């Protein structure tokens, strides 16, 4: 059977992808196809989640097995066939591609047809994909911060050591003399 999936992003309104995949392939095949098509780094952590009709997460299908006890609530992409979870129109998935910021694509089965495919095929590619990882927001916050931005968080305990005064310290330390003392 061929499963047809529509992929949408809440970050990019014009982003619409549709992919056809044989149900005998694995979720790893689907993951790799998405990553390649969007020019993402396929080694980054990612997971599929089956969901109910309101997008509430149910079963996780993860790239790497990180569970301690082999939980039944977590499957591994490489070992999980598409047919294990996708078999009727209207089924929904979340594809978390930015694990640390929990950014995801919304996926829905839009059609099922008889036939076979050797590999997944994107047949609709509209819009620009969002960036894979959003680190810039964090680094911009840090770069724009100064000692004074954090001073209130420490209840003034930093008053005794002003970082601005570090430049005034005598940097002419003779390490040879110090070593001789010990």
HELIX and SHEET records of a PDB file:
HELIX    1   1 UNK A   27  UNK A   37  1                                  11    
HELIX    2   2 UNK A   77  UNK A   79  5                                   3    
HELIX    3   3 UNK A   82  UNK A   84  5                                   3    
HELIX    4   4 UNK A  136  UNK A  143  1                                   8    
HELIX    5   5 UNK A  147  UNK A  151  1                                   5    
HELIX    6   6 UNK A  152  UNK A  154  5                                   3    
HELIX    7   7 UNK A  163  UNK A  168  5                                   6    
HELIX    8   8 UNK A  175  UNK A  181  1                                   7    
SHEET    1   A 8 UNK A  74  UNK A  76  0                                        
SHEET    2   A 8 UNK A  57  UNK A  62  1                                        
SHEET    3   A 8 UNK A  47  UNK A  51 -1                                        
SHEET    4   A 8 UNK A  92  UNK A  98 -1                                        
SHEET    5   A 8 UNK A 103  UNK A 113 -1                                        
SHEET    6   A 8 UNK A   2  UNK A   8 -1                                        
SHEET    7   A 8 UNK A  16  UNK A  22 -1                                        
SHEET    8   A 8 UNK A 121  UNK A 126 -1                                        
END                                                                             
